[in-house]
Amino acid sequence: MPYPNFVPSPDFGRLEKTLARGVPDRVPFIELFIDEEVMIAIREAPFSGDPRQRCREMAELYLRLGYDYVPAGIYFGFPYRTVTVADTARLSRGERAWVDESHGAIETWDDFERYAWPTPTDETYAPLDHAAKALPEGMKLIPHGPGGVLENVMWLMGYEPMSYAMADQADLVQAMFDRVGDILVGIFGTMASHEAVGAVFLGDDMGFKTQPMISPADLRKYVFPWQRKIAQAVHAHGKPFLLHACGNLESVMDDLIDDVGIDGKHSFEDVIVPVTKAKERWGDRIAVLGGIDIDFLTRADPDAVRTRTREVLAACMPKGGYALGSGNSVANYVPVENYLAMLEEGWCAGVYA
């Protein structure tokens, strides 16, 4: 699968201006994730097993795809229960792991006390150093961390046990959010302090198609206070704080913008709020990121993707503050030719006069 047919010109200042709701020279690209299977298909080669060489390969990939940054992870995660199923995606990985929503690693106070809570160390952040050394000129890193506040509590407790515990063991639920939140604040602050980091992504899915996964009142009680502290830790180092959050969050967008303090919002679905409508509603307060609906990106043909990309750019480019990308992530069931068509059309049509 060939790379897109354009010559990239990386400049993180382009994305930085966009995140500040300014008008850059062209629309930058942004994604939370590109699945490894998609990247391998584009490269026509697997990644190296050596972490340093892999960083160089990742940097070359993002450079040639037209991005102004390279994503970076860290060596950290909260162990939780998963289930596996067969992966039927176009570029299958064999099996796909899912969070066990019915059973959690922590469902009781005894579980909480026995759980081996991980502690970040210097080695946790080694991937940032490796990635920084591989950065092409003009590019910076955007790390994404080990998941979000609500996500990690749901993953650790299981969504169903957590829901019952919110009624029956509110003190345990509060303790979970406090422990997870405190750890994440430290992690995100440390990531933001790295000189090669240009912005930080928090991935924290909080909604279904119709509403948040817990009530707005409970989001305000348990989740937003810790997200706000994470945003403050990132802003303390002068870096933009970006939120990726799936689901219908219309009822709490004002909280996310005014209370949490997000600089940009990523993840939009046409069946909830199309990105063009999101730009109308919130584009004067935050940067709007991505939004080429992933269901459309998966089912359409390349010509339709090009047409839709031009439509979104025409609606979202005015006044700046928009970066092009998928509505969620480039999953391994997205046709690679559709993803590349989006990028090529963005490169051609996303130039400001």
C-alpha angles and dihedrals in degrees: 000000000000124000118254116289100250139086110245124224106193118208120157088197086072091060092038091056090048093051088053087055092252131136114258128191091263138000110275124221125240138178135168092214141358108198114243092238090060092048092049091050090053094045091042087219138074121252121260119262090225108094095219095048090045089056090053090049092048091050091051091049095052091044093053092045090058102252123145093213142038121228120235135191132196135225098260141100142145109247110237139164120277139179125211132219135176113281108231095177122132090254096035122199091198098246132027123207121220131187113260101243095185100052131034138196087235118039101136140034089257089056090049092053094045096046114110098233108205120233123210116240135182088271089059090073099041092107089064091056092047092048093046092057090054097049116126116228112282096022132104136188128263109194120196106198129214100306130287141290100267093033095057094046090049091047093049097045100029117245095258097047090045091053092053091044091056086066100032106029107025091156090058091048091051090049090052093052092045094051095044094041094050092052093047093050089058093046096049093045091052092048091050091051092063110107093223093055115099100178139351130233122211112197108202115152108203109164152061122218091273107031146349118297090242127023121282088244091056092045088055091047102044112014114030096055090060094041087053091053090050090050090049091050090053094043090050086071093047095251128134116251113221126192125208108191126158125209139043106318099156091120092058105032091107088054092051093049102037103027106028092035104223117180096200139013125216131188119058130173125199091224091057111031116336113226091246090060091044090055090052093049104039107010094102090058106036140013113265114221132199118330108164093137111249095217089054091044089054100045103033128084123244094261091054090048090053092050093048092047091054090049092051092047092050090053099039105035099071111104091007125245095120131113122189124236145109121307091247119353139315097266124191091255092061111100107248091222089058093051092050091046089056091052095046092049090047091053092050100040101030098078118117117225 
